[in-house]
Amino acid sequence: MNAPARINSALSVRDQFPAIVNWHYLDSAATAQKPQAVIDAITEAYSRDYATVHRGVYERSATMTASYEAARAAASALIGGKPEELVFTRGATEAINFVARTLPKEGRGRVLLSQLEHHSNIVPWQLAGFEVDAVPLTIEGQIDLDAAEQMVSERHRVVAFAHVSNVLGSIIDTKRAAELAHSKGALLLLDGCQAVPRMPVDVGTMGADFYAYSAHKLYGPTGIGCLWGRGELLASMPPWQGGGSMIDRVTFEKTTFLDPPARFEAGTPHVVGAIGLHAAVNWVEKLSLDAIQAHECALVAECREALRSIDGVTLYGPEDSAGIVSFNVDGVHAHDTATILDDAGVAVRAGHHCAQPLMDWLGVPATARASFAAHSDSSDIQALVRGVEQVKRIFSE
Ligand SMILES: Cc1ncc(COP(=O)(O)O)c(C=O)c1O
């Protein structure tokens, strides 16, 4: 296989991120830093264009409404969807809670998850009263789709998998996941939190029924996320929160509701969040998600090779993981590793990464995790390696 191409101008990409000067930020899987274009869009929205949406009859409000709806169209088009198929939420967590709470069970009270899911794709199903089955992983840390095929049944309403694992970076074969879910009449929900910032996504080709992601992991603002759903499914779902903006007519006797997506967006929405998300979508599209994917893939290979060359470092996950490398230094708790790395100017996440069942499967309480973004480069990996060597020195004293 040819070595994937790097983003040519990594330095100029990095220069667009004002908050990471002299800092090796390797925690983009937790939240992405923001490029100046996104910061500017948010600043302008508040300092020049601000007004509410969907209500005002004055021109500024109408313009803001158009911007808000343009953001919806862009956020949906990014993953191959239509504007009316995208519901704005507070984030991926709320998107999954929304589906779990609203989807009629129709006599199928089970959900099929996997051992590597983020808590956001476990707990909402439990709270909504679903019985949970969990697909095991392969040795490499992929969701075992052979096992999933055996496990899925007519009792499952939903199969819900992470498109990319936030700990291992494993990428699922989405088409196969859709086929196995649909073979038993179940729906496929993909948690796209870690995939959308890292690779091109097309919900149509994948055969997904629902797709969730968060803006803040895609270089956009916090407080806004997306739930894409097939049109006819959204149309069949009842409202889950009531309030302004989602109603057709309210009387004390009876209230009727708007069509999706408005039906699911009660209250004043995160208008400026949507505008920031739109700027983030434009930013990644300008760079191209193909280029970002190739760039992160090359960094993962370089990082794994460098860490593997250090004695006593255990690597987790598949070799071809998407932008995420989890590891441990033998005999050192991941929190200690991350604290020493912090002293060396390197930010990594340490802990269970909101994936305790996965930690159980790995047989460790925690891992350290380096995760890459479009602005990452070899200097980040070199700093990480120097930091890990320092961890080893300190713990061998
Ligand atoms: C795979 C995955 N799913 C869901 C979430 C939850 O995202 P948010 O906290 O933005 O709702 C995360 C965040 O870390 C994640 O990595």
The ligand as a Gaussian input file, in Angstrom:
#p B3LYP/6-31G(d) Opt

LIG

0 1
 C      -17.675000       7.979000      20.335000
 C      -18.321000       9.070000      21.133000
 N      -19.651000       9.067000      21.292000
 C      -20.284000      10.021000      21.989000
 C      -19.593000      11.033000      22.584000
 C      -20.337000      12.082000      23.341000
 O      -20.217000      13.316000      22.691000
 P      -20.767000      14.652000      23.381000
 O      -20.195000      14.672000      24.767000
 O      -20.228000      15.734000      22.513000
 O      -22.249000      14.583000      23.356000
 C      -18.204000      11.079000      22.483000
 C      -17.420000      12.115000      23.163000
 O      -16.325000      11.882000      23.634000
 C      -17.550000      10.090000      21.717000
 O      -16.229000      10.092000      21.554000

